[in-house]
């Protein structure tokens, strides 16, 4: 199991949290997603044999947020 904390710009409300947690949480291999609006971060626990960090970043980007 791998984990990553990503800096994400553009998240500001509960809808943002649901959009990111929902879309990333649906990816095969992702076991947990936590958004922290105060710090602008997304923490993800995932199986790197099933899903890559690049796919996770693309999924967040597809929701309209900028991953640094």
ABEGO torsion letter per residue (X at the ends): XBBBBBBBBGBABAAAAAAAAAAAAABBGBABBBBBAAAGBBBBBBBAAABBAAAAAAAAAAAGBBBX
